[in-house]
């Protein structure tokens, strides 16, 4: 496992040095499809920024434009303050941009030993120092004992860490990662991204990473740029996006929600799940409540006629939490399917009557257009 030490780049140093990557008003089309639509984004030294969104939202295209793998059509790309891409002028090729690239496929050379794969990009380093630099990078990732092995003898996670060592060995100012862990199984993905985050932070390089996995973005990122249809919907810290979403799409993208339509009365919104304050809305406003399952706290009650009120349909243990499928009863006699996520092992029997309370911090209210 890699160890983490304090990042070399302090916030004050970030502000003084300026962005390592600056994307300004980037627009890009593929035939008649707009893949990226007027996107501006900065990445600071030592910062990890994740481009997050569904397939086809433009996040990989934006990363490829930053790398120089696509020809820029509109806007401007700057690396460390230097213009590297702008329509109407020569575009700086990827190998001259002082950046490291890491993709889903580790793309290691099968005929080269691990150490030789890492030294491959060190053409500007004196030969005696190349192996030393490569071994230093491999040691940081816990792979120095595999230096003289061939890639096919390594696991998928180890191969990805070798690819990371190769990308970081030339000490690039910027790292670009495109879905680097998506081909790994769940446990290996967790271990590999943990090591990757530590090494990236210790390197001081700015990082722009593409992922479609919200949990991965929250784990890796200092800031997340959530994209949809070629545009950034919301940019901020993981806390900002999870706890202060600007629109329903943001809430839904970070996980399942219970959705309820209601009307504001006396500064509150009442639902079968519970009541939450809504002082920012005028009485009579039609709203949509988006309620995360973890916001629904379930309490068992003793009524014997379960189907007269909300009750458990089935409960499932998911490890750290338990997911309850609920039949939720409304005041007017209706019923609908809802979910509650409770901490630990909490597995009520089917038909168990329940009462519910809401945590307002995980309930999001938006006006219905």
Secondary structure, DSSP 8 states (H G I E B T S, - for coil): -------S--HHHHHHH-EEEEEEEEEEEETTEEEEEEEEEEEETT-EEEEEESTTSSHHHHHHHHHTSS---EEEEEETTEEEEETTS----GGGS-EEEEESS----TTSBHHHHHHTT-TTS-HHHHHHHHHHHHHHTT-GGGTTSBGGGS-HHHHHHHHHHHHHHT--SEEEEESTTTTS-HHHHHHHHHHHHHHHHHHT-EEEEEES-HHHHHHH-SEEEEEETTEEEEEE-HHHHHHS-SSHHHHHHTS-EEEEEEEEETTEEEETTEEEE-TTS-TT-EEEEEEEGGGEEEEE---S-GGGS-EEEEEEE-SSEEEEEEEEE-TTS-EEEEEEEEESS----TT-BEEEEE-GGGEEEEE--
